[in-house]
């Protein structure tokens, strides 16, 4: 009976490969999550900017909706969630309190 032995080289290469796969996978997940956060931030910033502009130009008073921003031509295209690709609800409540835009996402 002949016993097969695993060489140190094979163990080293296997371990190194597994570590590399784990590091690459973790890095890709982190980069993907950051990208999603930046996409959502861009969408939120766009809505906040146009809502604040509407309030400062005094064309919007009290709580408004996303539909109001469409009607007043502040936002030309429908706001789409960049991750789910779904259109954001037109009845989204937007308030301007203490010089800050508050959106009820």
N, C-alpha and C positions, 0 to 999 in steps of 0.2 A: 504494500500500500504506500502510495506516494502522497505526502502532505504538500498542499500548495501553501505557499507563504505570500502574504501581501507585502510588497516592498514599501520601504519608507517613502520612496518617490511617489508611488501611487497614492498613499495616504496624504502626503503633502499637497499634491495636485488636486485631489478630491476636496480636501479641506479649503484650500485656496479658492477653488471654484464655487463652493457653497457660500463662503464669505462674500465673494464678489457678487454673486446673485442676490444675496440678502441686502447688501449695500445699494446695489443698483435699483432693486425693487423699492426699497425705502425712499431713495432719492426721487424716483419717478412719482411715487405717491405724494410726497411732500410738494413737488413742483406742480403737480396737477391740482392739489388743494389750493395752493397759492394762486394759481391761474384762475380757478373758479371764484375765489374771494375777490380778485381784482375785477373780474367781469361783473360780479354783483355790485361792487363798489362803483363802477362806472355807470351802471344802470341807476343806482340810487342817487348818485351825484347829479345825473342828468335831470331826474325828476325834481330833486330838491332845488336845483338851480332855476329851473323854469317856474316852479311854484313861488320861490322867493321873488323872482323878477315880477311875476304877476301881482304879488302882494305889494311890492315896493312901487310899482306903477299904478297902484290903487285900482286895478281892474278886477281884483278878487277881494272879497270881504268875507270874514268868518270862515267856517270850514268849507272847503271846496273839494271837488273830486277830480280825478284824472280827466274825466269827460269835460270838465270846465276848461282845463288847459288845452284840450283838443279844440274846443269851440272857440277859444280866444286866440287860436293859432300860435300858441307858445310851443306846443309839440306838434310837429307835422306828421310823424309816422307813429303807428301804434308802438307802445312800449312792450317789448318782449323780454321775458326772462331768458338770459343768454345760456343758462344751463339746461333748463327743461324745454326751452323753445315754445313755451306757452305764452299767450298774450296776457298781460297783467290786467286784472279786473278794472274796468272803467269806473267803477264806483268806489275806488280806493280813496279813503278819507285823508285829506291833507289840511293841517292847521298851521298857523303862523303865531307862535307864542314866544314872547320875550326875545324878539328878533332872531328866532330859530324856527326852521321848518320842521314840523313833526308829522311823520307819515306813519299811518297804521298799516304796516305791511301785514 
